[in-house]
Amino acid sequence: MSTPERKPADGLDDAVRSMLLLMPRLVGRAKRIPVPEPLRTFALAPRHLSLLACLLLDGPMGVNDLAARLEVAPTTVSLMVGDLSRQGILERREDAADRRRRIIALAPAHLPAIESWLAPGATAWRTVLGPLSPVQRRLVVDTLLAYEAAVGAERD
């Protein structure tokens, strides 16, 4: 890969440099967050963490709602829910309003461990995003999503 041509001093290169230095630190910090003892024996993958975070932050919900929030197919969520339910991390119960529908919830026995593991990250995001306006928050989120897409496109 060749080095990009230097552009006028508009601050873009400084911002890119800052982000290239920051991203490995963020990833390294996330990898150092220890899995709580009660969850260490489970086969949890990064995809499971997003699902657990949705249930922790938003409460019990159906598979289609989870799929929409996670931006994946309902069949993908069904597979993850099945896996985590077999491990006892999630519970599936009948929806009182529609008995054909299942509501997915964190198992009460594992809720304290999941909260202790994931809540600090949510608290940190609330701390940094809280002072921003809704437009600024959207810009931060959209920028990170665009970065993820650009890195994915570059690698594919």
N, C-alpha and C positions, 0 to 999 in steps of 0.2 A: 504494500500500500504506500502510495507516495504522500508526502507531507502536503497538506493543503496550502494554496497560495495565501500569503499574508494579505489581509484586507486593511483598509484604513483603520485608524485607531478609533473604532466606534464602541469598543468595550466587548465586542463579541468574543474575541480570542481570550480575553481575561475571564469572561463568564464560562466559556468552555473549559478553560484550564481549571477553574474553581470546581466545576462539576466533575471533571475527570479525577480530581483529587478527592472530592467528597464521596462519590458513589462507592468506591471500594471500602471506605470507612463505614458507610451505612450498612453495606452488605456484611462486612466483618462483624459489626456490632450486632446485627440481627442474628447471625450464626452463633454468636456467643451467648445468646439468651438460653439459659439451660431449660430443658424440658423438665417440668416438675416431676418429682419422684413417682407419684401415683400414675403418671402417664408414660413413663419411660419404657415399659414393656410392650406398649402398643406400636404398631407399624404405622406411624403418622408421617405423611408426606406433605410437602408444601401446599398441595391442592386441598388437603384436609384442613389446614389452618385457616384458609379463607372461608370455608364452610363453617367452621367452628366460630370464627369471628362474627359472621353474619348472624348466627343463632345467638351468640352472646350479646351483641349490640341490639338486635331487632326482635329477639324472642322467637318462640316457636312459630313455624310456618309450614306451608305445603311445599312439595317438591318443585312445582312450577314457579312459585314465588322465589324459592332459593335459586333455581336455575336462572331466573331473570336477574336477580341481584349479582350472581356470580358470572353472568354473561356466558353461560355454557348451556348445552342441550339438557333437557330434563332427564334423558337417559344417562348422561354422565353423572348428574346429581344422584339419580336413583342408585347407580353403582356405588358411589361414595357412601351414601346413606346406608345401603345394605352392608357394606364393609364395616362402617363404624358402629352400626347397630349390632352386628355379630360380636364385635369387641366390647359391647356394653357401654360405649361412649355416648351413643344417641338412643333415644326412645322414639318409637313410632306409635302413635295412638290414633284412634278413630276421631274424625272431625264430627262434633256433635251436630253441626248444621248439614253435613253431607256425609253419610256413613261410608260412602265409597272412597272418600278422600282421606288420606293419612296426613297427620300433623307431625312434623319432626321437631324434636326438642332435645336439648342437652340432658343427659342423664343426671339426676340430682346428685348421685354419688360422685360424679366427676366435675360438677360445676365449680366447686372451690378451686380445684387445680387449674381448670381452664381459665377461670377469672384471674388467678394469680399470674398466669403465664401471659395472657393476652391483654389484660386491662392496662398495664403500664404503657404499652404502645398506643392504645386509644387515648390515654391521658396525655401522652406527649403530643399527639396530633392535635388534641383539643387545645393544648397550651399554645402551640405555634399557629394554628389556624384560627383560633378564637378571636384574636385582635383584628383579623383581616375582614374586609367587607365580603359579602357574598360573591361579588364579581372577582375579587382578588383570590378567594378560595377556589373558585371555578378555574381561574387561570393556572393556579398551582396544580390542581388535579389534571386539567387538560394538558399541561406541559409534561407532566410525568407520563400520562397515557401516550402522548405523541412520541416521547423518548422511547418508551417500550416498543411502540410500533416501528419506529425508525431503526432501532437496534435489531428487531426481528427481521425487518426487510433486508437489512444489510447482511445478516447472517444466512438468509435463505437463498 
